[in-house]
Amino acid sequence: MKDILRELQSLSLKLQRREMTLVDSSVHIKQTINVLTAMKTTGGRSTKKAEQGVSSGFFKDVELTEGRGKINKPRFYESVVATLTKRLP
């Protein structure tokens, strides 16, 4: 989830630039969609660190225990990509 937020933050900052044009914004949105689509299968930096922690049972020296239900990662990425695609100019 942190990886998605990082990409969306980057996109948001780019879109807020004073010199941003409609064409440029469309390019940046498409780039973000491509990055998120790739992350759907490979994950990002934070996802990989979290998965390593889950496999070892510890994350930053804190023991991990079974929690609530997991987020369906592929569906979550698809939902974010679909929302961005709807907003394409």
VMD Tcl script that builds the backbone (N, CA, C; Angstrom):
set m [mol new atoms 267]
animate dup $m
set s [atomselect $m all]
$s set {name element resname resid chain x y z} {
  {N N MET 1 A 0.823 -1.185 0.000}
  {CA C MET 1 A 0.000 0.000 0.000}
  {C C MET 1 A 0.874 1.259 0.000}
  {N N LYS 2 A 1.975 1.207 0.742}
  {CA C LYS 2 A 2.864 2.367 0.798}
  {C C LYS 2 A 3.433 2.684 -0.582}
  {N N ASP 3 A 3.689 1.642 -1.364}
  {CA C ASP 3 A 4.225 1.852 -2.711}
  {C C ASP 3 A 3.229 2.602 -3.592}
  {N N ILE 4 A 1.961 2.246 -3.479}
  {CA C ILE 4 A 0.922 2.929 -4.261}
  {C C ILE 4 A 0.828 4.393 -3.839}
  {N N LEU 5 A 0.826 4.624 -2.533}
  {CA C LEU 5 A 0.733 5.999 -2.041}
  {C C LEU 5 A 1.925 6.833 -2.495}
  {N N ARG 6 A 3.099 6.234 -2.521}
  {CA C ARG 6 A 4.297 6.944 -2.974}
  {C C ARG 6 A 4.139 7.368 -4.438}
  {N N GLU 7 A 3.645 6.466 -5.277}
  {CA C GLU 7 A 3.454 6.783 -6.699}
  {C C GLU 7 A 2.374 7.846 -6.893}
  {N N LEU 8 A 1.286 7.740 -6.134}
  {CA C LEU 8 A 0.208 8.726 -6.260}
  {C C LEU 8 A 0.653 10.099 -5.760}
  {N N GLN 9 A 1.473 10.125 -4.714}
  {CA C GLN 9 A 2.005 11.393 -4.227}
  {C C GLN 9 A 2.879 12.049 -5.293}
  {N N SER 10 A 3.724 11.253 -5.915}
  {CA C SER 10 A 4.595 11.770 -6.968}
  {C C SER 10 A 3.766 12.337 -8.123}
  {N N LEU 11 A 2.736 11.604 -8.523}
  {CA C LEU 11 A 1.852 12.081 -9.593}
  {C C LEU 11 A 1.166 13.379 -9.187}
  {N N SER 12 A 0.674 13.434 -7.972}
  {CA C SER 12 A -0.020 14.626 -7.495}
  {C C SER 12 A 0.887 15.854 -7.532}
  {N N LEU 13 A 2.118 15.695 -7.078}
  {CA C LEU 13 A 3.054 16.823 -7.091}
  {C C LEU 13 A 3.364 17.273 -8.515}
  {N N LYS 14 A 3.489 16.332 -9.428}
  {CA C LYS 14 A 3.736 16.690 -10.830}
  {C C LYS 14 A 2.549 17.457 -11.407}
  {N N LEU 15 A 1.337 16.999 -11.103}
  {CA C LEU 15 A 0.142 17.638 -11.660}
  {C C LEU 15 A -0.094 19.032 -11.086}
  {N N GLN 16 A 0.474 19.322 -9.921}
  {CA C GLN 16 A 0.281 20.627 -9.287}
  {C C GLN 16 A 1.262 21.695 -9.772}
  {N N ARG 17 A 2.220 21.297 -10.575}
  {CA C ARG 17 A 3.189 22.273 -11.079}
  {C C ARG 17 A 2.489 23.339 -11.915}
  {N N ARG 18 A 2.925 24.549 -11.747}
  {CA C ARG 18 A 2.316 25.679 -12.450}
  {C C ARG 18 A 2.435 25.542 -13.965}
  {N N GLU 19 A 3.546 24.986 -14.433}
  {CA C GLU 19 A 3.779 24.894 -15.882}
  {C C GLU 19 A 3.166 23.646 -16.515}
  {N N MET 20 A 2.432 22.858 -15.762}
  {CA C MET 20 A 1.847 21.604 -16.261}
  {C C MET 20 A 0.782 21.895 -17.327}
  {N N THR 21 A 0.885 21.189 -18.446}
  {CA C THR 21 A -0.113 21.310 -19.513}
  {C C THR 21 A -0.996 20.069 -19.504}
  {N N LEU 22 A -2.069 20.120 -20.237}
  {CA C LEU 22 A -2.979 18.986 -20.322}
  {C C LEU 22 A -2.284 17.773 -20.939}
  {N N VAL 23 A -1.485 18.014 -21.957}
  {CA C VAL 23 A -0.756 16.921 -22.616}
  {C C VAL 23 A 0.241 16.292 -21.641}
  {N N ASP 24 A 0.988 17.138 -20.927}
  {CA C ASP 24 A 1.956 16.627 -19.951}
  {C C ASP 24 A 1.264 15.838 -18.843}
  {N N SER 25 A 0.138 16.350 -18.382}
  {CA C SER 25 A -0.574 15.648 -17.308}
  {C C SER 25 A -1.049 14.276 -17.780}
  {N N SER 26 A -1.504 14.201 -19.008}
  {CA C SER 26 A -1.934 12.917 -19.563}
  {C C SER 26 A -0.772 11.929 -19.617}
  {N N VAL 27 A 0.397 12.413 -20.011}
  {CA C VAL 27 A 1.593 11.558 -20.078}
  {C C VAL 27 A 1.957 11.048 -18.683}
  {N N HIS 28 A 1.940 11.933 -17.693}
  {CA C HIS 28 A 2.297 11.535 -16.325}
  {C C HIS 28 A 1.290 10.537 -15.746}
  {N N ILE 29 A 0.024 10.730 -16.047}
  {CA C ILE 29 A -0.992 9.791 -15.568}
  {C C ILE 29 A -0.774 8.423 -16.201}
  {N N LYS 30 A -0.508 8.399 -17.501}
  {CA C LYS 30 A -0.260 7.119 -18.184}
  {C C LYS 30 A 0.988 6.431 -17.634}
  {N N GLN 31 A 2.029 7.203 -17.345}
  {CA C GLN 31 A 3.245 6.623 -16.765}
  {C C GLN 31 A 2.951 5.999 -15.404}
  {N N THR 32 A 2.170 6.687 -14.603}
  {CA C THR 32 A 1.821 6.165 -13.280}
  {C C THR 32 A 0.993 4.899 -13.413}
  {N N ILE 33 A 0.076 4.877 -14.363}
  {CA C ILE 33 A -0.724 3.671 -14.606}
  {C C ILE 33 A 0.189 2.510 -14.980}
  {N N ASN 34 A 1.164 2.760 -15.833}
  {CA C ASN 34 A 2.099 1.700 -16.233}
  {C C ASN 34 A 2.917 1.191 -15.046}
  {N N VAL 35 A 3.372 2.107 -14.205}
  {CA C VAL 35 A 4.154 1.711 -13.026}
  {C C VAL 35 A 3.295 0.872 -12.082}
  {N N LEU 36 A 2.073 1.312 -11.823}
  {CA C LEU 36 A 1.191 0.573 -10.911}
  {C C LEU 36 A 0.806 -0.783 -11.486}
  {N N THR 37 A 0.620 -0.847 -12.788}
  {CA C THR 37 A 0.307 -2.128 -13.427}
  {C C THR 37 A 1.475 -3.098 -13.258}
  {N N ALA 38 A 2.690 -2.597 -13.403}
  {CA C ALA 38 A 3.871 -3.446 -13.205}
  {C C ALA 38 A 3.998 -3.866 -11.745}
  {N N MET 39 A 3.692 -2.961 -10.830}
  {CA C MET 39 A 3.781 -3.276 -9.402}
  {C C MET 39 A 2.772 -4.339 -8.981}
  {N N LYS 40 A 1.705 -4.439 -9.727}
  {CA C LYS 40 A 0.661 -5.416 -9.392}
  {C C LYS 40 A 1.241 -6.823 -9.279}
  {N N THR 41 A 2.185 -7.146 -10.129}
  {CA C THR 41 A 2.770 -8.487 -10.106}
  {C C THR 41 A 4.089 -8.541 -9.349}
  {N N THR 42 A 4.887 -7.477 -9.431}
  {CA C THR 42 A 6.213 -7.527 -8.809}
  {C C THR 42 A 6.271 -6.866 -7.443}
  {N N GLY 43 A 5.363 -5.941 -7.172}
  {CA C GLY 43 A 5.415 -5.206 -5.913}
  {C C GLY 43 A 6.483 -4.130 -5.962}
  {N N GLY 44 A 6.500 -3.304 -4.938}
  {CA C GLY 44 A 7.493 -2.233 -4.861}
  {C C GLY 44 A 8.469 -2.501 -3.732}
  {N N ARG 45 A 9.273 -1.488 -3.405}
  {CA C ARG 45 A 10.280 -1.638 -2.345}
  {C C ARG 45 A 9.653 -2.003 -1.008}
  {N N SER 46 A 8.621 -1.276 -0.620}
  {CA C SER 46 A 7.998 -1.518 0.683}
  {C C SER 46 A 7.308 -2.873 0.731}
  {N N THR 47 A 6.701 -3.272 -0.368}
  {CA C THR 47 A 6.038 -4.574 -0.425}
  {C C THR 47 A 7.050 -5.688 -0.224}
  {N N LYS 48 A 8.186 -5.563 -0.871}
  {CA C LYS 48 A 9.222 -6.594 -0.754}
  {C C LYS 48 A 9.761 -6.670 0.670}
  {N N LYS 49 A 9.971 -5.518 1.319}
  {CA C LYS 49 A 10.443 -5.512 2.702}
  {C C LYS 49 A 9.411 -6.156 3.625}
  {N N ALA 50 A 8.141 -5.824 3.411}
  {CA C ALA 50 A 7.078 -6.391 4.245}
  {C C ALA 50 A 6.976 -7.896 4.046}
  {N N GLU 51 A 7.094 -8.353 2.811}
  {CA C GLU 51 A 7.023 -9.794 2.542}
  {C C GLU 51 A 8.190 -10.535 3.185}
  {N N GLN 52 A 9.369 -9.921 3.198}
  {CA C GLN 52 A 10.514 -10.531 3.875}
  {C C GLN 52 A 10.250 -10.632 5.372}
  {N N GLY 53 A 9.638 -9.596 5.928}
  {CA C GLY 53 A 9.310 -9.608 7.353}
  {C C GLY 53 A 8.295 -10.676 7.693}
  {N N VAL 54 A 7.294 -10.838 6.846}
  {CA C VAL 54 A 6.269 -11.857 7.078}
  {C C VAL 54 A 6.892 -13.246 7.034}
  {N N SER 55 A 7.774 -13.476 6.081}
  {CA C SER 55 A 8.381 -14.801 5.960}
  {C C SER 55 A 9.295 -15.114 7.145}
  {N N SER 56 A 9.933 -14.088 7.718}
  {CA C SER 56 A 10.813 -14.324 8.867}
  {C C SER 56 A 10.057 -14.269 10.192}
  {N N GLY 57 A 8.858 -13.687 10.188}
  {CA C GLY 57 A 8.083 -13.561 11.422}
  {C C GLY 57 A 8.387 -12.292 12.198}
  {N N PHE 58 A 9.325 -11.480 11.685}
  {CA C PHE 58 A 9.683 -10.227 12.343}
  {C C PHE 58 A 9.767 -9.113 11.311}
  {N N PHE 59 A 9.391 -7.901 11.732}
  {CA C PHE 59 A 9.536 -6.725 10.882}
  {C C PHE 59 A 10.053 -5.605 11.762}
  {N N LYS 60 A 11.257 -5.121 11.480}
  {CA C LYS 60 A 11.913 -4.081 12.285}
  {C C LYS 60 A 11.957 -4.493 13.756}
  {N N ASP 61 A 12.396 -5.706 14.007}
  {CA C ASP 61 A 12.565 -6.270 15.353}
  {C C ASP 61 A 11.256 -6.410 16.134}
  {N N VAL 62 A 10.135 -6.390 15.454}
  {CA C VAL 62 A 8.836 -6.602 16.094}
  {C C VAL 62 A 8.278 -7.917 15.582}
  {N N GLU 63 A 7.868 -8.780 16.525}
  {CA C GLU 63 A 7.313 -10.068 16.125}
  {C C GLU 63 A 5.941 -9.857 15.486}
  {N N LEU 64 A 5.724 -10.507 14.367}
  {CA C LEU 64 A 4.454 -10.392 13.655}
  {C C LEU 64 A 3.512 -11.501 14.100}
  {N N THR 65 A 2.252 -11.146 14.280}
  {CA C THR 65 A 1.228 -12.129 14.624}
  {C C THR 65 A 0.126 -12.074 13.581}
  {N N GLU 66 A -0.680 -13.121 13.539}
  {CA C GLU 66 A -1.782 -13.181 12.570}
  {C C GLU 66 A -2.781 -12.075 12.887}
  {N N GLY 67 A -3.145 -11.326 11.877}
  {CA C GLY 67 A -4.063 -10.211 12.069}
  {C C GLY 67 A -5.369 -10.430 11.334}
  {N N ARG 68 A -6.022 -9.329 11.046}
  {CA C ARG 68 A -7.275 -9.382 10.297}
  {C C ARG 68 A -7.024 -9.837 8.876}
  {N N GLY 69 A -8.081 -9.942 8.116}
  {CA C GLY 69 A -7.987 -10.405 6.732}
  {C C GLY 69 A -7.022 -9.590 5.896}
  {N N LYS 70 A -6.485 -10.221 4.891}
  {CA C LYS 70 A -5.522 -9.571 4.012}
  {C C LYS 70 A -6.241 -8.802 2.906}
  {N N ILE 71 A -5.561 -7.791 2.392}
  {CA C ILE 71 A -6.063 -7.041 1.243}
  {C C ILE 71 A -5.749 -7.852 -0.006}
  {N N ASN 72 A -6.719 -7.954 -0.893}
  {CA C ASN 72 A -6.498 -8.635 -2.170}
  {C C ASN 72 A -5.655 -7.694 -3.037}
  {N N LYS 73 A -4.343 -7.922 -3.051}
  {CA C LYS 73 A -3.399 -7.006 -3.710}
  {C C LYS 73 A -3.710 -6.774 -5.184}
  {N N PRO 74 A -3.897 -7.830 -5.990}
  {CA C PRO 74 A -4.186 -7.577 -7.412}
  {C C PRO 74 A -5.457 -6.754 -7.624}
  {N N ARG 75 A -6.488 -7.038 -6.853}
  {CA C ARG 75 A -7.746 -6.292 -7.001}
  {C C ARG 75 A -7.560 -4.833 -6.592}
  {N N PHE 76 A -6.787 -4.596 -5.536}
  {CA C PHE 76 A -6.539 -3.236 -5.072}
  {C C PHE 76 A -5.803 -2.428 -6.145}
  {N N TYR 77 A -4.750 -3.019 -6.725}
  {CA C TYR 77 A -4.016 -2.345 -7.796}
  {C C TYR 77 A -4.931 -2.083 -8.987}
  {N N GLU 78 A -5.754 -3.057 -9.363}
  {CA C GLU 78 A -6.678 -2.887 -10.490}
  {C C GLU 78 A -7.640 -1.739 -10.236}
  {N N SER 79 A -8.117 -1.630 -9.008}
  {CA C SER 79 A -9.053 -0.568 -8.661}
  {C C SER 79 A -8.401 0.812 -8.786}
  {N N VAL 80 A -7.177 0.940 -8.301}
  {CA C VAL 80 A -6.472 2.223 -8.402}
  {C C VAL 80 A -6.211 2.572 -9.866}
  {N N VAL 81 A -5.771 1.596 -10.646}
  {CA C VAL 81 A -5.509 1.823 -12.073}
  {C C VAL 81 A -6.799 2.202 -12.796}
  {N N ALA 82 A -7.900 1.530 -12.488}
  {CA C ALA 82 A -9.184 1.845 -13.127}
  {C C ALA 82 A -9.621 3.270 -12.800}
  {N N THR 83 A -9.415 3.690 -11.562}
  {CA C THR 83 A -9.783 5.045 -11.165}
  {C C THR 83 A -8.939 6.079 -11.906}
  {N N LEU 84 A -7.642 5.823 -12.033}
  {CA C LEU 84 A -6.782 6.751 -12.782}
  {C C LEU 84 A -7.163 6.788 -14.257}
  {N N THR 85 A -7.476 5.637 -14.815}
  {CA C THR 85 A -7.842 5.561 -16.230}
  {C C THR 85 A -9.107 6.370 -16.509}
  {N N LYS 86 A -10.054 6.344 -15.587}
  {CA C LYS 86 A -11.290 7.126 -15.751}
  {C C LYS 86 A -11.002 8.619 -15.813}
  {N N ARG 87 A -9.949 9.052 -15.139}
  {CA C ARG 87 A -9.643 10.475 -15.054}
  {C C ARG 87 A -8.756 10.975 -16.198}
  {N N LEU 88 A -8.380 10.086 -17.087}
  {CA C LEU 88 A -7.534 10.516 -18.209}
  {C C LEU 88 A -8.278 11.509 -19.088}
  {N N PRO 89 A -7.607 12.617 -19.419}
  {CA C PRO 89 A -8.258 13.610 -20.286}
  {C C PRO 89 A -8.344 13.125 -21.723}
}
mol reanalyze $m
mol bondsrecalc $m
mol representation Tube
mol addrep $m
